Amino acid sequence: MDINTLIPKETDFTIPKGREREFEILSNSILSGENILLRGEPGCGKSAYVLHLAAKHKVPVIQIQGDGDMGVVDIVGGFQYSSLKNGTYWIDGALSFALRNGCWVLFDEINMTLPEVLARLHSVLDHRRHLDLKETGESIIRSSGTAFIGTMNPDDFGVHSGTKPLSPALFSRFDIIMDFDYLSGNEEVKLLMKTSDISLKDAQTMVSIAEKSREARKNLEMSLSIDTRMLIAWSKKAVQYGLKDSARAVLVSRFSDADKAALRGILVGFGLIDLVKKGSQK
């Protein structure tokens, strides 16, 4: 594989006003190859910032998607049988591959991963900075510039399905722990206008709807809110098809029936009430 194909494409990223110094420290820490943990709601820019920084500095990234079904073999590797080779041979997992090739590791949803899988990270993240392949007896050294970035949603009593607190042993191995949040309303409006050429009026309407949904989620009236990723997708289609039609296709379909009822209440004040009819999935 050509490692250069793992360098992300360049993207814009809006640093929240008033947090420039924090992001400067974060950027320098990642570029120094440290262990970083980014926490925040889905779609608020955690992974996007890492990929933006990697593209800017032309660094390859291996992105690992954590979940409850991931096993040790997925990140470390395992033996496979080949009739052509007349026996078994070793294939690196995502983490092993990244360490061998000096790629940044971006471990998304790290707190959805099983503890026995995360335990294999300990030697990679502490002073030893190597991955022991017990299966082969090999030790893969982590180079000085190889950053490890974990991202996680809040482990808030099951609101984010499948999340759980990280063990103290793993949590203590992160050099920087930084909380991400959504941009301010004005910043989010500017972002939509920049990424999709949507009008100021429509962008303001969309952001206001998103903010109402986030407030509803905090009040446990919805299990899912409208995040920045959803807004960007909606805005791009809204330029072509208008707010109502694009929302039906891009936005509303993401919500459960229970959330649609709450969303209906939010849309009343924005002239988009016909999008969600009570008891309808259309």
Backbone as numpy.savetxt, mean C-alpha at the origin, in Angstrom:
# Nx Ny Nz CAx CAy CAz Cx Cy Cz
16.47 -12.48 -15.33 15.64 -11.28 -15.33 16.51 -10.02 -15.33
16.09 -9.05 -16.12 16.76 -7.75 -16.14 16.27 -6.95 -14.93
17.15 -6.69 -13.97 16.78 -6.00 -12.74 16.21 -4.62 -13.04
16.64 -4.00 -14.12 16.16 -2.66 -14.45 14.65 -2.62 -14.69
14.07 -3.77 -15.05 12.62 -3.81 -15.26 11.85 -3.67 -13.94
12.56 -3.80 -12.82 11.92 -3.68 -11.51 11.97 -2.25 -10.96
12.57 -1.33 -11.74 12.57 0.08 -11.34 11.20 0.66 -11.67
10.49 1.21 -10.69 9.14 1.74 -10.96 9.16 2.90 -11.95
8.03 3.10 -12.59 7.88 4.25 -13.48 7.70 5.51 -12.64
8.20 6.62 -13.17 8.14 7.88 -12.44 6.70 8.34 -12.26
6.39 8.75 -11.05 5.06 9.27 -10.71 5.22 10.50 -9.82
4.18 11.31 -9.79 4.16 12.46 -8.90 3.70 12.02 -7.52
4.16 12.73 -6.50 3.68 12.50 -5.14 3.60 13.84 -4.43
2.46 14.08 -3.80 2.26 15.34 -3.09 2.60 15.15 -1.61
3.63 15.84 -1.16 3.99 15.79 0.27 3.06 16.72 1.04
2.39 16.21 2.07 1.44 17.05 2.82 2.11 18.30 3.37
1.40 19.40 3.27 1.92 20.67 3.76 2.18 20.58 5.26
3.35 21.08 5.66 3.72 21.06 7.07 4.48 19.82 7.50
4.61 18.84 6.58 5.32 17.60 6.93 6.57 17.41 6.07
7.04 18.49 5.46 8.19 18.39 4.57 9.42 17.83 5.28
9.66 18.28 6.50 10.84 17.82 7.24 10.74 16.33 7.56
9.54 15.88 7.93 9.34 14.45 8.21 9.66 13.61 6.97
9.19 14.06 5.83 9.41 13.29 4.61 10.87 13.37 4.16
11.55 14.44 4.49 12.98 14.52 4.21 13.73 13.46 5.02
13.37 13.34 6.29 14.00 12.32 7.15 13.66 10.93 6.65
12.40 10.72 6.28 11.98 9.42 5.76 12.74 9.07 4.49
12.83 10.02 3.57 13.53 9.78 2.31 14.99 9.41 2.55
15.68 10.16 3.39 17.09 9.89 3.66 17.28 8.54 4.35
16.34 8.16 5.19 16.42 6.88 5.90 16.25 5.71 4.93
15.31 5.85 4.00 15.13 4.80 3.00 16.36 4.69 2.11
16.88 5.83 1.67 18.05 5.81 0.79 19.28 5.28 1.51
19.28 5.33 2.84 20.40 4.79 3.62 20.26 3.29 3.89
19.16 2.70 3.42 18.98 1.26 3.57 18.47 0.85 4.94
17.67 1.69 5.57 17.16 1.39 6.91 15.85 0.61 6.85
15.36 0.24 8.04 14.09 -0.48 8.16 12.99 0.53 8.47
11.96 0.56 7.63 10.93 1.58 7.72 9.57 0.90 7.85
8.72 1.43 8.72 7.34 0.96 8.83 6.41 2.15 8.62
5.53 2.04 7.63 4.58 3.09 7.31 3.18 2.62 7.66
2.47 3.40 8.47 1.13 3.03 8.91 0.11 4.04 8.40
-1.08 3.56 8.07 -2.12 4.48 7.64 -3.26 3.76 6.95
-4.33 4.51 6.70 -5.51 3.96 6.05 -5.17 3.50 4.62
-5.99 2.58 4.09 -5.76 2.15 2.70 -5.82 3.32 1.74
-4.95 3.29 0.74 -5.01 4.28 -0.33 -4.58 5.68 0.03
-3.79 5.85 1.11 -3.39 7.21 1.50 -1.95 7.52 1.08
-1.30 6.63 0.32 -0.02 6.98 -0.28 1.21 6.30 0.29
1.04 5.30 1.13 2.21 4.65 1.75 3.10 4.00 0.69
2.55 3.08 -0.06 3.34 2.42 -1.11 3.68 3.38 -2.23
2.76 4.27 -2.54 2.98 5.23 -3.63 4.22 6.08 -3.38
4.44 6.46 -2.12 5.61 7.28 -1.83 6.90 6.49 -2.05
6.93 5.24 -1.61 8.12 4.41 -1.76 8.43 4.22 -3.26
7.41 3.92 -4.04 7.61 3.71 -5.47 8.03 5.01 -6.16
7.48 6.12 -5.72 7.88 7.43 -6.24 9.36 7.68 -5.97
9.81 7.39 -4.76 11.20 7.61 -4.38 12.13 6.67 -5.15
11.71 5.42 -5.30 12.52 4.45 -6.04 12.67 4.85 -7.51
11.58 5.34 -8.10 11.65 5.77 -9.50 12.58 6.97 -9.65
12.48 7.88 -8.70 13.32 9.09 -8.74 14.80 8.75 -8.70
15.15 7.73 -7.90 16.56 7.36 -7.73 16.93 6.10 -8.52
16.00 5.62 -9.34 16.23 4.49 -10.24 16.70 3.24 -9.47
15.94 2.90 -8.43 16.24 1.73 -7.61 15.19 0.64 -7.88
15.61 -0.59 -8.12 14.63 -1.68 -8.32 13.94 -2.03 -7.01
12.67 -2.40 -7.12 11.85 -2.72 -5.94 11.19 -4.07 -6.13
11.26 -4.89 -5.09 10.47 -6.12 -5.03 9.31 -5.85 -4.07
8.10 -5.96 -4.58 6.91 -5.68 -3.79 6.27 -6.99 -3.37
6.11 -7.18 -2.06 5.51 -8.38 -1.50 4.16 -8.02 -0.92
3.14 -8.76 -1.31 1.79 -8.50 -0.80 1.48 -9.48 0.32
1.46 -8.99 1.55 1.20 -9.85 2.68 -0.25 -10.26 2.78
-0.48 -11.48 3.20 -1.83 -11.96 3.49 -1.74 -13.23 4.32
-2.88 -13.69 4.80 -2.91 -14.84 5.68 -2.57 -16.16 5.02
-2.54 -16.18 3.70 -2.23 -17.42 2.98 -0.76 -17.53 2.61
0.01 -16.47 2.84 1.42 -16.49 2.48 2.20 -17.43 3.38
3.05 -18.25 2.79 3.88 -19.17 3.54 5.35 -18.77 3.48
6.16 -19.43 4.28 7.59 -19.15 4.30 8.20 -19.33 2.91
7.73 -20.31 2.19 8.30 -20.59 0.87 8.11 -19.41 -0.08
7.05 -18.62 0.13 6.78 -17.49 -0.77 7.82 -16.39 -0.64
8.34 -16.17 0.55 9.32 -15.10 0.72 10.76 -15.62 0.74
10.96 -16.83 1.23 12.31 -17.38 1.35 12.68 -18.20 0.12
11.77 -19.07 -0.29 12.04 -19.94 -1.43 11.84 -21.40 -1.07
12.10 -22.26 -2.03 11.94 -23.69 -1.78 12.48 -24.52 -2.92
12.49 -25.82 -2.70 12.97 -26.75 -3.72 11.83 -27.16 -4.64
12.16 -27.30 -5.92 11.22 -27.81 -6.89 11.86 -28.95 -7.67
11.01 -29.83 -8.16 11.52 -30.98 -8.92 11.47 -30.68 -10.41
12.50 -31.08 -11.11 12.54 -30.92 -12.56 13.03 -32.21 -13.20
12.23 -32.73 -14.10 12.64 -33.94 -14.80 13.81 -33.64 -15.74
13.87 -32.39 -16.23 14.96 -32.02 -17.12 16.29 -32.00 -16.37
16.25 -31.60 -15.10 17.45 -31.56 -14.29 17.63 -32.84 -13.49
16.68 -33.75 -13.68 16.76 -35.06 -13.03 16.90 -34.94 -11.51
16.09 -34.05 -10.94 16.13 -33.89 -9.49 15.53 -32.57 -9.06
15.81 -32.20 -7.83 15.27 -30.96 -7.29 16.28 -29.82 -7.42
15.75 -28.63 -7.43 16.61 -27.44 -7.48 15.94 -26.33 -6.67
16.73 -25.38 -6.23 16.25 -24.31 -5.36 15.77 -23.12 -6.18
14.62 -22.56 -5.77 14.11 -21.33 -6.37 13.94 -20.30 -5.27
14.54 -19.13 -5.44 14.43 -18.06 -4.45 13.00 -17.57 -4.32
12.62 -17.22 -3.09 11.38 -16.49 -2.87 11.63 -15.01 -3.09
10.59 -14.21 -2.87 10.68 -12.77 -3.17 11.75 -12.07 -2.33
11.82 -12.39 -1.05 12.80 -11.74 -0.18 14.22 -12.16 -0.54
14.43 -13.43 -0.76 15.76 -13.92 -1.13 16.24 -13.27 -2.43
15.35 -13.19 -3.39 15.69 -12.58 -4.68 16.08 -11.12 -4.49
15.29 -10.39 -3.69 15.57 -8.98 -3.46 16.93 -8.77 -2.82
17.25 -9.57 -1.81 18.52 -9.41 -1.11 19.71 -9.75 -2.00
19.57 -10.77 -2.82 20.67 -11.14 -3.73 20.96 -10.03 -4.74
19.90 -9.31 -5.12 20.04 -8.37 -6.23 20.02 -6.91 -5.81
20.05 -6.64 -4.50 20.12 -5.26 -4.03 18.87 -4.46 -4.28
17.72 -5.12 -4.30 16.45 -4.42 -4.51 15.87 -3.96 -3.16
15.20 -2.83 -3.17 14.42 -2.48 -2.00 13.30 -3.49 -1.82
12.96 -3.78 -0.58 11.84 -4.67 -0.28 10.68 -3.81 0.21
9.57 -3.87 -0.49 8.35 -3.18 -0.09 7.33 -4.25 0.29
7.15 -4.45 1.59 6.28 -5.51 2.13 4.95 -4.87 2.52
3.99 -4.92 1.60 2.67 -4.33 1.84 1.83 -5.23 2.74
0.97 -4.59 3.54 0.06 -5.30 4.46 0.83 -6.29 5.32
1.94 -5.83 5.87 2.81 -6.73 6.63 2.09 -7.31 7.84
1.13 -6.58 8.39 0.44 -7.07 9.59 -0.74 -7.98 9.26
-0.84 -8.43 8.02 -1.79 -9.48 7.67 -1.09 -10.82 7.51
0.23 -10.82 7.68 1.05 -12.01 7.43 1.19 -12.84 8.70
1.26 -14.16 8.53 1.36 -15.07 9.67 2.65 -14.87 10.45
2.61 -15.01 11.77 3.80 -14.79 12.61 4.98 -15.68 12.23
4.72 -16.93 11.85 5.82 -17.82 11.51 6.55 -17.39 10.24
5.85 -16.67 9.37 6.49 -16.11 8.18 7.31 -14.87 8.56
6.73 -14.00 9.35 7.41 -12.78 9.76 8.65 -13.06 10.60
8.65 -14.19 11.31 9.80 -14.54 12.14 11.08 -14.70 11.31
10.93 -15.04 10.04 12.11 -15.20 9.18 12.73 -13.85 8.82
12.05 -12.75 9.15 12.58 -11.42 8.86 13.55 -10.92 9.93
13.52 -11.53 11.11 14.25 -10.98 12.24 15.73 -10.76 11.96
16.40 -11.76 11.42 17.84 -11.62 11.18 18.13 -10.63 10.04
17.13 -10.44 9.16 17.30 -9.49 8.06 17.23 -8.05 8.57
16.41 -7.84 9.59 16.14 -6.49 10.06 16.97 -6.05 11.25
17.67 -6.96 11.91 18.49 -6.53 13.05 19.95 -6.37 12.64
20.84 -6.31 13.60 22.25 -6.02 13.32 22.92 -7.05 12.42
22.34 -8.26 12.34 22.95 -9.31 11.51 22.81 -9.01 10.02
21.70 -8.44 9.61 21.44 -8.05 8.22 21.73 -9.17 7.23
21.22 -10.34 7.53 21.32 -11.44 6.57 20.12 -12.36 6.72
19.85 -13.11 5.68 18.77 -14.09 5.68 19.39 -15.47 5.70
19.09 -16.21 6.75 19.58 -17.58 6.84 18.63 -18.52 6.11
19.16 -19.18 5.09 18.37 -20.20 4.40 18.64 -21.54 5.08
17.83 -21.84 6.07 18.01 -23.09 6.80 17.89 -24.30 5.87
17.11 -24.09 4.82 16.85 -25.19 3.89 18.10 -25.59 3.11
19.02 -24.63 2.87 20.21 -24.91 2.07 21.51 -24.70 2.83
21.42 -24.05 3.99 22.63 -23.74 4.75 23.31 -22.46 4.30
22.72 -21.77 3.34 23.29 -20.53 2.81 22.84 -19.34 3.64
23.66 -18.29 3.64 23.29 -17.04 4.29 23.42 -15.92 3.25
22.31 -15.20 3.01 22.31 -14.12 2.03 22.50 -12.79 2.76
23.56 -12.09 2.45 23.88 -10.83 3.10 23.04 -9.69 2.51
22.51 -8.86 3.37 21.77 -7.68 2.94 22.74 -6.51 2.81
22.85 -5.96 1.62 23.80 -4.88 1.38 23.39 -3.61 2.13
24.32 -2.70 2.30 24.08 -1.50 3.11 22.98 -0.60 2.55
22.79 -0.61 1.24 21.80 0.27 0.64 20.45 -0.36 0.41
20.27 -1.59 0.86 19.02 -2.30 0.63 18.01 -1.96 1.73
17.05 -1.13 1.37 16.03 -0.71 2.34 14.94 -1.77 2.46
14.37 -1.86 3.65 13.21 -2.72 3.88 12.08 -1.83 4.39
10.98 -1.79 3.63 9.85 -0.95 4.00 8.61 -1.81 4.16
8.04 -1.78 5.34 6.77 -2.46 5.57 5.65 -1.43 5.60
4.49 -1.79 5.07 3.32 -0.92 5.18 2.20 -1.69 5.86
1.38 -0.98 6.59 0.28 -1.64 7.29 -0.88 -0.69 7.50
-2.08 -1.26 7.49 -3.27 -0.54 7.90 -3.37 -0.64 9.41
-4.10 0.25 10.05 -4.24 0.16 11.50 -4.85 -1.17 11.92
-4.36 -1.74 13.02 -4.92 -2.99 13.53 -6.02 -2.63 14.54
-7.09 -2.02 14.02 -8.11 -1.44 14.88 -9.33 -2.34 15.03
-9.16 -3.35 15.83 -10.28 -4.20 16.27 -11.07 -4.79 15.11
-10.35 -5.19 14.08 -11.00 -5.91 13.00 -11.68 -5.04 11.96
-11.60 -3.71 12.09 -12.19 -2.85 11.07 -11.51 -3.11 9.73
-10.19 -3.28 9.77 -9.46 -3.72 8.58 -9.30 -5.23 8.68
-10.06 -5.94 7.88 -10.13 -7.40 7.98 -8.76 -8.06 7.84
-8.46 -8.95 8.78 -7.24 -9.73 8.71 -6.02 -9.09 9.34
-6.13 -7.84 9.79 -4.97 -7.18 10.39 -4.83 -7.56 11.85
-3.60 -7.49 12.32 -3.31 -7.80 13.72 -2.04 -7.06 14.12
-1.83 -6.84 15.42 -0.61 -6.14 15.84 0.65 -6.93 15.49
1.72 -6.22 15.15 3.00 -6.88 14.96 3.57 -7.28 16.31
4.36 -8.33 16.33 4.98 -8.75 17.58 5.97 -7.68 18.05
6.15 -7.52 19.35 7.14 -6.55 19.85 8.54 -6.80 19.28
8.89 -8.08 19.08 10.21 -8.41 18.56 10.42 -7.85 17.16
9.38 -7.92 16.33 9.49 -7.39 14.96 9.36 -5.88 14.96
8.40 -5.37 15.71 8.14 -3.92 15.76 9.39 -3.15 16.18
10.14 -3.69 17.13 11.32 -2.99 17.65 12.47 -2.95 16.65
12.39 -3.72 15.58 13.47 -3.75 14.60 13.37 -2.66 13.54
12.30 -1.88 13.57 12.15 -0.80 12.60 12.81 0.47 13.11
13.63 1.10 12.25 14.35 2.31 12.63 13.44 3.54 12.61
12.54 3.58 11.63 11.61 4.70 11.47 10.20 4.14 11.38
9.29 4.69 12.18 7.88 4.34 12.10 7.11 5.63 11.86
6.42 5.70 10.74 5.79 6.96 10.34 4.34 6.72 9.96
3.47 7.59 10.47 2.04 7.50 10.18 1.70 8.35 8.96
0.94 7.77 8.05 0.44 8.47 6.87 -1.03 8.78 7.06
-1.48 9.86 6.48 -2.89 10.21 6.51 -3.27 10.77 5.14
-4.56 10.98 4.93 -4.99 11.57 3.68 -4.52 13.02 3.59
-4.37 13.50 2.39 -4.04 14.90 2.17 -5.18 15.78 2.67
-4.89 17.05 2.88 -5.96 17.98 3.22 -6.90 18.09 2.02
-8.09 18.63 2.25 -9.06 18.75 1.17 -8.52 19.53 -0.01
-7.88 20.66 0.25 -7.34 21.49 -0.84 -6.24 20.76 -1.60
-5.40 20.03 -0.87 -4.32 19.30 -1.53 -4.87 18.16 -2.37
-5.91 17.51 -1.88 -6.49 16.40 -2.64 -7.18 16.92 -3.90
-7.82 18.07 -3.80 -8.43 18.69 -4.98 -7.37 18.98 -6.03
-6.26 19.57 -5.62 -5.17 19.88 -6.55 -4.61 18.61 -7.19
-4.50 17.55 -6.39 -3.99 16.28 -6.91 -4.90 15.73 -8.00
-6.20 15.78 -7.79 -7.14 15.27 -8.79 -7.07 16.09 -10.08
-6.97 17.40 -9.93 -6.89 18.25 -11.11 -5.59 18.02 -11.88
-4.54 17.69 -11.16 -3.24 17.45 -11.79 -3.18 16.11 -12.51
-3.83 15.09 -11.92 -3.73 13.74 -12.48 -4.79 13.44 -13.54
-5.86 14.24 -13.58 -6.95 13.88 -14.50 -7.52 15.03 -15.30
-7.08 16.26 -15.08 -7.61 17.43 -15.77 -9.09 17.67 -15.47
-9.55 17.19 -14.33 -10.95 17.40 -13.96 -11.14 18.86 -13.53
-12.36 19.37 -13.63 -12.63 20.76 -13.28 -12.52 20.96 -11.77
-12.28 22.20 -11.38 -12.18 22.52 -9.96 -13.48 22.18 -9.23
-14.60 22.53 -9.82 -15.89 22.28 -9.18 -16.12 20.79 -8.94
-15.88 19.96 -9.96 -16.09 18.52 -9.81 -15.10 17.92 -8.82
-13.85 18.39 -8.85 -12.85 17.87 -7.91 -13.26 18.20 -6.47
-13.76 19.39 -6.25 -14.20 19.77 -4.91 -15.37 18.92 -4.45
-16.30 18.65 -5.36 -17.44 17.80 -5.02 -16.98 16.40 -4.64
-16.09 15.84 -5.41 -15.60 14.49 -5.16 -14.88 14.39 -3.82
-14.03 15.36 -3.54 -13.28 15.35 -2.29 -14.23 15.51 -1.10
-15.24 16.35 -1.25 -16.20 16.53 -0.17 -16.95 15.23 0.12
-17.31 14.51 -0.93 -17.98 13.21 -0.76 -17.04 12.24 -0.06
-15.78 12.23 -0.47 -14.80 11.34 0.15 -14.64 11.65 1.64
-14.55 12.93 1.97 -14.38 13.33 3.38 -15.58 12.91 4.21
-16.77 13.01 3.65 -17.97 12.57 4.36 -17.93 11.06 4.61
-17.45 10.31 3.61 -17.38 8.86 3.78 -16.36 8.47 4.84
-15.25 9.21 4.91 -14.23 8.93 5.92 -14.75 9.24 7.32
-15.52 10.30 7.42 -16.12 10.63 8.71 -17.11 9.55 9.11
-17.87 9.04 8.14 -18.84 7.98 8.43 -18.14 6.71 8.88
-16.99 6.43 8.28 -16.25 5.24 8.67 -15.71 5.37 10.09
-15.21 6.55 10.44 -14.72 6.77 11.79 -15.83 6.61 12.82
-17.06 6.93 12.42 -18.21 6.79 13.30 -18.84 5.40 13.22
-18.13 4.48 12.51 -18.56 3.08 12.34 -19.88 2.97 11.59
-20.18 3.97 10.76 -21.38 3.92 9.93 -21.10 3.25 8.59
-19.81 3.15 8.24 -19.39 2.46 7.03 -18.15 1.63 7.35
-17.99 0.52 6.66 -16.80 -0.30 6.86 -15.69 0.07 5.89
-16.04 0.81 4.84 -15.08 1.23 3.82 -15.34 2.69 3.48
-14.28 3.46 3.31 -14.45 4.86 2.92 -13.78 5.08 1.57
-13.98 6.25 1.00 -13.42 6.59 -0.30 -12.00 7.09 -0.09
-11.03 6.35 -0.58 -9.64 6.75 -0.39 -9.12 7.50 -1.62
-7.88 7.93 -1.55 -7.32 8.75 -2.62 -7.21 7.96 -3.92
-6.88 6.67 -3.82 -6.81 5.84 -5.03 -8.15 5.81 -5.75
-9.23 5.64 -4.98 -10.57 5.62 -5.57 -10.89 6.96 -6.22
-10.51 8.05 -5.55 -10.78 9.37 -6.10 -10.07 9.59 -7.43
-8.82 9.16 -7.51 -8.07 9.34 -8.76 -8.71 8.54 -9.89
-9.09 7.29 -9.60 -9.74 6.46 -10.62 -11.07 7.07 -11.05
-11.82 7.57 -10.08 -13.11 8.19 -10.37 -12.92 9.46 -11.22
-11.95 10.29 -10.83 -11.76 11.55 -11.54 -11.38 11.34 -13.00
-10.58 10.33 -13.27 -10.16 10.08 -14.66 -11.35 9.69 -15.53
-12.25 8.91 -14.98 -13.45 8.52 -15.73 -14.47 9.66 -15.77
-14.49 10.47 -14.69 -15.45 11.58 -14.65 -15.18 12.60 -15.74
-13.94 12.77 -16.12 -13.59 13.70 -17.21 -14.27 13.26 -18.50
-14.38 11.95 -18.70 -14.96 11.41 -19.92 -16.48 11.27 -19.85
-16.97 10.81 -18.68 -18.37 10.40 -18.60 -19.21 11.19 -17.60
-18.61 12.14 -16.89 -19.35 12.90 -15.90 -19.36 12.20 -14.55
-19.70 12.95 -13.50 -19.64 12.42 -12.14 -20.59 11.25 -11.92
-21.83 11.39 -12.37 -22.83 10.38 -12.06 -22.51 9.03 -12.71
-22.34 9.05 -14.01 -22.13 7.79 -14.72 -20.82 7.12 -14.32
-19.78 7.92 -14.16 -18.49 7.34 -13.80 -18.52 6.79 -12.38
-19.23 7.45 -11.49 -19.31 6.98 -10.10 -20.01 5.64 -10.03
-21.04 5.46 -10.85 -21.76 4.19 -10.86 -20.83 3.04 -11.24
-19.96 3.29 -12.20 -19.08 2.24 -12.70 -17.82 2.04 -11.86
-17.27 3.15 -11.37 -15.95 3.09 -10.72 -16.03 3.09 -9.20
-16.98 3.83 -8.66 -16.98 4.07 -7.21 -17.98 3.21 -6.46
-19.26 3.34 -6.79 -20.32 2.74 -5.99 -20.21 1.22 -5.94
-19.78 0.62 -7.02 -19.72 -0.84 -7.08 -18.73 -1.44 -6.09
-17.85 -0.63 -5.53 -16.86 -1.13 -4.57 -17.46 -1.38 -3.19
-18.64 -0.84 -2.93 -19.19 -0.86 -1.58 -20.20 -2.00 -1.39
-20.25 -2.49 -0.16 -21.23 -3.52 0.20 -22.62 -2.90 0.25
-23.64 -3.75 0.32 -25.01 -3.24 0.40 -25.20 -2.36 1.63
-24.61 -2.77 2.75 -24.74 -1.98 3.99 -24.09 -0.62 3.83
-22.91 -0.58 3.20 -22.22 0.69 3.00 -22.94 1.56 1.98
-23.60 0.93 1.01 -24.33 1.71 0.02 -25.46 2.50 0.66
-26.05 1.94 1.70 -27.12 2.66 2.40 -26.57 3.93 3.04
-25.38 3.83 3.64 -24.76 5.02 4.24 -24.30 5.98 3.15
-23.79 5.45 2.06 -23.33 6.29 0.96 -24.51 7.07 0.36
-25.66 6.43 0.32 -26.86 7.10 -0.18 -27.14 8.38 0.60
-26.98 8.29 1.92 -27.20 9.46 2.75 -26.21 10.58 2.45
-24.96 10.21 2.17 -23.94 11.20 1.85 -24.23 11.90 0.53
-24.70 11.12 -0.44 -24.91 11.65 -1.78 -26.13 12.56 -1.90
-27.01 12.54 -0.90 -28.22 13.35 -0.95 -27.89 14.82 -1.18
-26.90 15.31 -0.47 -26.59 16.73 -0.57 -25.75 17.14 -1.77
-25.42 16.16 -2.63 -24.54 16.47 -3.77 -25.22 16.24 -5.12
-26.52 16.01 -5.10 -27.25 15.84 -6.35 -26.96 14.54 -7.06
-26.40 13.56 -6.36 -26.04 12.29 -6.98 -26.84 11.14 -6.35
-27.97 11.45 -5.78 -28.73 10.48 -5.02 -29.22 9.30 -5.85
-29.44 9.52 -7.14 -29.96 8.44 -7.97 -28.92 7.36 -8.24
-27.68 7.60 -7.80 -26.64 6.59 -8.00 -26.90 5.33 -7.20
-27.37 5.50 -5.96 -27.53 4.36 -5.06 -28.96 4.33 -4.59
-29.69 3.37 -5.03 -31.07 3.21 -4.59 -31.13 2.15 -3.51
-31.89 2.43 -2.49 -31.97 1.54 -1.36 -32.34 0.14 -1.79
-31.53 -0.84 -1.37 -31.79 -2.24 -1.68 -31.32 -2.66 -3.04
-30.70 -1.74 -3.81 -30.24 -2.08 -5.15 -28.74 -2.25 -5.18
-28.25 -3.20 -5.99 -26.83 -3.41 -6.16 -26.36 -2.81 -7.48
-27.22 -2.17 -8.19 -26.86 -1.62 -9.50 -26.32 -0.21 -9.36
